Amino acid sequence: MKNRTLAPAAAGLILALSSFGLHAHGGKQHAPRQGAAQPVVKEQTGWGIAGDPKRASRTLEVVMTDDMRFSPSAVQVSEGETLRIVVRNAGQLMHELVIGDREALKEHAELMMRFPGMEHDEPYMAHVPPGDTAEIVWTFNRAGEFEFACLLPGHYQAGMLARVKVESQRMASGKPDSSRFLP
């Protein structure tokens, strides 16, 4: 059998999809997360890590609507805080909530436009059918500016995102963050 190599474009696409844990799956719709039956993989991202439900310091309800908006549209979190995010779809369309930084969300949204049926299920994502709710437990252990976004084709492009500001523990305590300054 001959050793075959992928064309560079195909190899790049597969690498991009796999870096997000994404796989094309034809015309299927996103499946909602199936509760606690599946173990959550705790992988550090630039915007945090899957949280332990027992350590959630508060519950935040996020409502998604067909006018392509999240409510609330902005959230403030302390670095290290674990939130139980209850995501409610108050619309008639499928929506999702994906946590990330602007660059990762923009890149993922572009992939979703090209491959609208991509299958993905990460602990920082919730796919919510109309009238349903889902839950994400997330520890925001990185300070910075992040977002919640719906990356279904057209939704992100219509402005379906919310701002998440994670305040540094050092700044919250009134102490300057000396790691930002060079010696």
C-alpha positions as CSV (number, residue, x, y, z in Angstrom):
1,M,0.0,0.0,0.0
2,K,1.4,3.4,-0.9
3,N,2.1,6.0,1.8
4,R,-0.3,8.8,1.1
5,T,0.0,12.4,2.4
6,L,-2.7,14.9,2.7
7,A,-2.7,18.1,0.6
8,P,-1.4,21.0,2.7
9,A,-4.9,22.7,2.8
10,A,-6.6,19.5,4.0
11,A,-3.9,18.8,6.6
12,G,-4.3,22.4,7.8
13,L,-8.0,22.1,8.1
14,I,-7.8,18.8,10.0
15,L,-5.2,20.3,12.3
16,A,-7.4,23.4,12.9
17,L,-10.5,21.3,13.6
18,S,-8.6,18.9,15.9
19,S,-7.1,21.8,17.9
20,F,-10.6,22.8,18.9
21,G,-11.7,19.1,19.4
22,L,-14.0,19.6,16.4
23,H,-15.1,17.0,13.8
24,A,-17.2,17.5,10.7
25,H,-20.3,15.4,10.9
26,G,-22.5,16.2,7.9
27,G,-26.0,17.6,8.5
28,K,-26.5,16.6,12.1
29,Q,-27.5,19.2,14.6
30,H,-25.4,19.8,17.7
31,A,-26.4,17.4,20.5
32,P,-26.9,18.9,23.9
33,R,-24.5,17.8,26.6
34,Q,-25.7,14.6,28.3
35,G,-25.4,15.6,31.9
36,A,-23.0,14.1,34.5
37,A,-22.8,10.7,32.8
38,Q,-19.9,11.8,30.7
39,P,-16.7,12.8,32.6
40,V,-15.5,16.4,32.1
41,V,-12.0,16.7,30.8
42,K,-10.1,19.4,32.7
43,E,-7.8,21.0,30.2
44,Q,-6.3,24.4,30.9
45,T,-7.3,27.0,28.3
46,G,-6.3,30.6,28.0
47,W,-9.6,31.6,29.5
48,G,-9.8,29.1,32.4
49,I,-10.5,25.4,33.1
50,A,-13.6,23.2,33.8
51,G,-14.7,23.7,37.3
52,D,-15.8,21.5,40.2
53,P,-19.5,22.0,40.8
54,K,-18.9,21.7,44.6
55,R,-16.6,24.8,44.4
56,A,-19.0,27.1,42.5
57,S,-19.1,30.4,44.4
58,R,-22.2,31.6,42.6
59,T,-24.7,30.8,39.9
60,L,-25.1,33.0,36.9
61,E,-28.1,32.7,34.6
62,V,-27.5,33.6,31.0
63,V,-30.5,33.9,28.7
64,M,-30.1,33.6,24.9
65,T,-32.7,35.1,22.6
66,D,-33.5,35.0,18.9
67,D,-32.6,38.7,18.6
68,M,-29.1,37.3,18.8
69,R,-28.3,38.6,22.3
70,F,-27.2,37.3,25.7
71,S,-28.5,38.7,28.9
72,P,-26.6,39.8,30.8
73,S,-24.4,41.3,28.1
74,A,-21.4,41.8,30.4
75,V,-20.2,39.8,33.4
76,Q,-17.4,40.6,35.9
77,V,-15.6,37.7,37.6
78,S,-12.7,37.5,40.1
79,E,-9.6,35.5,39.0
80,G,-9.9,32.0,40.5
81,E,-13.7,32.2,40.8
82,T,-15.8,29.2,39.8
83,L,-19.2,29.9,38.3
84,R,-22.2,27.7,37.7
85,I,-23.5,29.2,34.4
86,V,-27.1,28.2,33.8
87,V,-27.7,28.8,30.1
88,R,-31.4,29.2,29.0
89,N,-32.5,29.4,25.4
90,A,-35.6,31.7,25.5
91,G,-35.9,31.6,21.7
92,Q,-37.2,29.4,18.9
93,L,-33.8,28.7,17.3
94,M,-30.9,26.6,18.5
95,H,-28.3,28.6,20.3
96,E,-25.0,27.9,22.0
97,L,-22.8,29.5,24.6
98,V,-19.1,29.2,24.1
99,I,-16.5,30.8,26.4
100,G,-13.2,32.0,24.9
101,D,-10.9,34.8,24.1
102,R,-11.8,37.0,21.1
103,E,-9.2,35.3,18.8
104,A,-10.3,31.7,19.5
105,L,-14.0,32.6,19.2
106,K,-13.5,34.5,15.9
107,E,-11.5,31.5,14.4
108,H,-14.1,29.0,15.6
109,A,-16.9,31.2,14.2
110,E,-15.2,31.2,10.8
111,L,-14.9,27.4,10.9
112,M,-18.6,27.1,11.8
113,M,-19.5,29.3,8.7
114,R,-17.6,26.8,6.5
115,F,-18.7,23.7,8.3
116,P,-22.0,24.5,10.0
117,G,-22.6,20.9,11.2
118,M,-19.3,20.6,13.1
119,E,-19.6,18.4,16.2
120,H,-18.0,19.7,19.3
121,D,-18.5,19.2,23.0
122,E,-16.0,20.9,25.3
123,P,-16.7,21.9,28.9
124,Y,-16.7,25.6,28.0
125,M,-19.6,25.0,25.5
126,A,-23.3,24.5,25.9
127,H,-25.6,23.8,23.0
128,V,-29.2,24.6,24.0
129,P,-32.3,23.7,22.0
130,P,-35.2,26.1,22.1
131,G,-36.9,26.3,25.5
132,D,-34.2,24.2,27.2
133,T,-31.4,24.9,29.7
134,A,-27.9,23.7,30.0
135,E,-25.1,24.2,32.6
136,I,-21.4,25.0,32.4
137,V,-19.2,25.0,35.5
138,W,-16.1,27.0,34.8
139,T,-13.2,28.3,36.8
140,F,-11.9,31.6,35.5
141,N,-8.3,31.2,36.6
142,R,-6.8,33.6,34.1
143,A,-7.3,37.4,34.4
144,G,-8.3,39.2,31.2
145,E,-11.0,40.1,28.8
146,F,-13.0,37.2,27.4
147,E,-16.4,36.6,25.8
148,F,-19.4,34.3,25.7
149,A,-20.5,33.8,22.1
150,C,-23.0,31.8,20.0
151,L,-20.9,30.5,17.1
152,L,-23.8,29.0,15.1
153,P,-23.5,30.4,11.5
154,G,-24.8,34.0,11.4
155,H,-25.3,34.3,15.1
156,Y,-21.8,35.6,16.1
157,Q,-21.8,37.7,12.9
158,A,-25.0,39.3,14.1
159,G,-23.4,40.3,17.4
160,M,-24.4,37.4,19.7
161,L,-21.7,37.8,22.3
162,A,-21.3,39.0,25.8
163,R,-18.2,40.4,27.5
164,V,-16.5,38.7,30.5
165,K,-14.0,40.6,32.5
166,V,-11.9,38.5,34.9
167,E,-10.3,40.8,37.4
168,S,-6.8,39.9,38.6
169,Q,-6.6,38.9,42.3
170,R,-3.7,41.3,42.8
171,M,-5.6,44.2,41.3
172,A,-8.7,43.3,43.3
173,S,-6.7,43.3,46.5
174,G,-5.3,46.8,45.7
175,K,-1.8,45.5,45.2
176,P,-0.2,46.3,41.9
177,D,0.5,43.3,39.7
178,S,4.3,43.4,39.8
179,S,4.5,40.6,37.2
180,R,3.4,43.2,34.5
181,F,6.5,45.3,35.1
182,L,10.0,44.4,33.9
183,P,12.9,44.7,36.5
